[in-house]
Amino acid sequence: MRGNRERMWPEFLEATPSSKETMYMGRLEGKVAIVTGAGRGIGAEIARTFAREGADVVLASLIREEIDQVAEEVRHAGRAALPVQTDITVKVEIAIMVQRTHEEFGKIDILVNNAGTIRPADFLETTEEDWDAIQAVDLKGLFLCTQAVAPHMIRQRYGKIVNVSSMAANGWYMPGYASYCAAKAAVNNLTKYTARELGEYGINVNAVAPGEILTALTYQGQSTEEVEKKLKNSRAMTMVKRIGEPKDVASLVLFLASDESTFIAGETISVDGGRIDRM
Ligand SMILES: NC(=O)c1ccc[n+]([C@@H]2O[C@H](COP(=O)([O-])OP(=O)(O)OC[C@H]3O[C@@H](n4cnc5c(N)ncnc54)[C@H](O)[C@@H]3O)[C@@H](O)[C@H]2O)c1
């Protein structure tokens, strides 16, 4: 037995290319990914990260100029980029975006449901329109994108869907964000539901729940003093005593979009620096 092993090891080593000959293969080499809300913030960072790791990226978002800019960065990383101006609350626009992706690349391996919005308003002041607008983007849009992409992934018997939820889903009291908290909590549940529906076809559905991340979304419409106060408080609320950056979220999304996570399904994973009020 020992003798056999001794004979096998050198043979194995000879068959292994030396480190000089081994080229770095990106963790998403050859994959095609759709990222919604890829024009700025977390979505733009996910698109850049995916491109660096070898994926071609479809940038589906509201603002043309923003996705054109990120598309340039993806191309600069040596990958193909397809910016498609898309409002994810409109089913026909999603259908066109998915069709264009399929025509251009012939497959869809990854969907990141990242697009999201907020409309902070006191609970009693929140209008029906405010409520609906949040639900339409943060929940319905995510559902519609998943539903449009799933048949392609089912045919391929392969797919990765990553939903961007939020710490707001954890049942916390976040004044001014009633509709947002409700939508994100529903995203966590929908993540489990779709993971169960699609798992047997080789499709993993998971979610990430970011804490406070420095982007336009969190601090829009606030004065410098308000932002500074909020940042100080947010730092204190994490175990690692810092504010999150888009790349913190992008690294986790990359893991869930890669083949390193094929035995993870239906999970919502926090990326919040260890919020002490979550523990
Ligand atoms: N920034 C944070 O602190 C934080 C925390 C938790 C969760 N999140 C979530 O992360 C995701 C990204 O947030 P961000 O901070 O990068 O926000 P952001 O405002 O910087 O970017 C949001 C992107 O979504 C796009 N978008 C908005 N409505 C859309 C629509 N109807 N159709 C298509 N695209 C649309 C915007 O154009 C933009 O490109 C959101 O789902 C958000 O809820 C953010």
The ligand as an SDF file (V2000), in Angstrom:
LIG
                    3D

 44 48  0  0  0  0  0  0  0  0999 V2000
  -26.0040   51.5100    0.5310 N   0  0  0  0  0  0  0  0  0  0  0  0
  -26.3960   50.8400    1.6050 C   0  0  0  0  0  0  0  0  0  0  0  0
  -26.0800   51.1940    2.7540 O   0  0  0  0  0  0  0  0  0  0  0  0
  -27.2470   49.6230    1.4500 C   0  0  0  0  0  0  0  0  0  0  0  0
  -27.5180   48.8550    2.6010 C   0  0  0  0  0  0  0  0  0  0  0  0
  -28.2920   47.7140    2.4860 C   0  0  0  0  0  0  0  0  0  0  0  0
  -28.7830   47.3290    1.2570 C   0  0  0  0  0  0  0  0  0  0  0  0
  -28.5260   48.0850    0.1600 N   0  0  0  0  0  0  0  0  0  0  0  0
  -29.0840   47.6430   -1.1220 C   0  0  0  0  0  0  0  0  0  0  0  0
  -28.0460   47.5450   -2.0840 O   0  0  0  0  0  0  0  0  0  0  0  0
  -28.5920   47.7640   -3.3890 C   0  0  0  0  0  0  0  0  0  0  0  0
  -27.7700   48.8260   -4.0950 C   0  0  0  0  0  0  0  0  0  0  0  0
  -27.8020   50.0100   -3.3330 O   0  0  0  0  0  0  0  0  0  0  0  0
  -26.7740   51.2210   -3.5250 P   0  0  0  0  0  0  0  0  0  0  0  0
  -26.4550   51.7090   -2.1840 O   0  0  0  0  0  0  0  0  0  0  0  0
  -25.6810   50.8390   -4.4430 O   0  0  0  0  0  0  0  0  0  0  0  0
  -27.7480   52.2910   -4.2040 O   0  0  0  0  0  0  0  0  0  0  0  0
  -27.5290   53.3760   -5.3540 P   0  0  0  0  0  0  0  0  0  0  0  0
  -28.6550   54.3300   -5.2540 O   0  0  0  0  0  0  0  0  0  0  0  0
  -26.1370   53.9060   -5.3060 O   0  0  0  0  0  0  0  0  0  0  0  0
  -27.6840   52.5000   -6.6800 O   0  0  0  0  0  0  0  0  0  0  0  0
  -28.9260   51.9220   -7.0030 C   0  0  0  0  0  0  0  0  0  0  0  0
  -28.9230   51.5680   -8.4770 C   0  0  0  0  0  0  0  0  0  0  0  0
  -30.2120   51.0040   -8.7870 O   0  0  0  0  0  0  0  0  0  0  0  0
  -30.7140   51.6660   -9.9350 C   0  0  0  0  0  0  0  0  0  0  0  0
  -32.1680   51.6420   -9.9450 N   0  0  0  0  0  0  0  0  0  0  0  0
  -33.0360   52.2660   -9.1120 C   0  0  0  0  0  0  0  0  0  0  0  0
  -34.2970   52.0400   -9.5090 N   0  0  0  0  0  0  0  0  0  0  0  0
  -34.2370   51.2440  -10.6030 C   0  0  0  0  0  0  0  0  0  0  0  0
  -35.1970   50.6760  -11.4780 C   0  0  0  0  0  0  0  0  0  0  0  0
  -36.5070   50.8970  -11.3150 N   0  0  0  0  0  0  0  0  0  0  0  0
  -34.7790   49.9180  -12.5130 N   0  0  0  0  0  0  0  0  0  0  0  0
  -33.4600   49.7070  -12.7050 C   0  0  0  0  0  0  0  0  0  0  0  0
  -32.5000   50.2240  -11.9320 N   0  0  0  0  0  0  0  0  0  0  0  0
  -32.8910   50.9840  -10.8770 C   0  0  0  0  0  0  0  0  0  0  0  0
  -30.1480   53.0780   -9.8520 C   0  0  0  0  0  0  0  0  0  0  0  0
  -30.2030   53.7370  -11.0900 O   0  0  0  0  0  0  0  0  0  0  0  0
  -28.7260   52.7810   -9.3720 C   0  0  0  0  0  0  0  0  0  0  0  0
  -27.8870   52.4250  -10.4480 O   0  0  0  0  0  0  0  0  0  0  0  0
  -30.0590   48.1600   -3.1580 C   0  0  0  0  0  0  0  0  0  0  0  0
  -30.8790   47.0270   -3.3540 O   0  0  0  0  0  0  0  0  0  0  0  0
  -30.0890   48.5880   -1.7160 C   0  0  0  0  0  0  0  0  0  0  0  0
  -31.3500   48.4550   -1.1370 O   0  0  0  0  0  0  0  0  0  0  0  0
  -27.7680   49.2210    0.2230 C   0  0  0  0  0  0  0  0  0  0  0  0
  1  2  1  0
  2  3  2  0
  2  4  1  0
  4  5  1  0
  4 44  2  0
  5  6  2  0
  6  7  1  0
  7  8  2  0
  8  9  1  0
  8 44  1  0
  9 10  1  0
  9 42  1  0
 10 11  1  0
 11 12  1  0
 11 40  1  0
 12 13  1  0
 13 14  1  0
 14 15  2  0
 14 16  1  0
 14 17  1  0
 17 18  1  0
 18 19  2  0
 18 20  1  0
 18 21  1  0
 21 22  1  0
 22 23  1  0
 23 24  1  0
 23 38  1  0
 24 25  1  0
 25 26  1  0
 25 36  1  0
 26 27  1  0
 26 35  1  0
 27 28  2  0
 28 29  1  0
 29 30  1  0
 29 35  2  0
 30 31  1  0
 30 32  2  0
 32 33  1  0
 33 34  2  0
 34 35  1  0
 36 37  1  0
 36 38  1  0
 38 39  1  0
 40 41  1  0
 40 42  1  0
 42 43  1  0
M  CHG  2   8   1  16  -1
M  END
$$$$
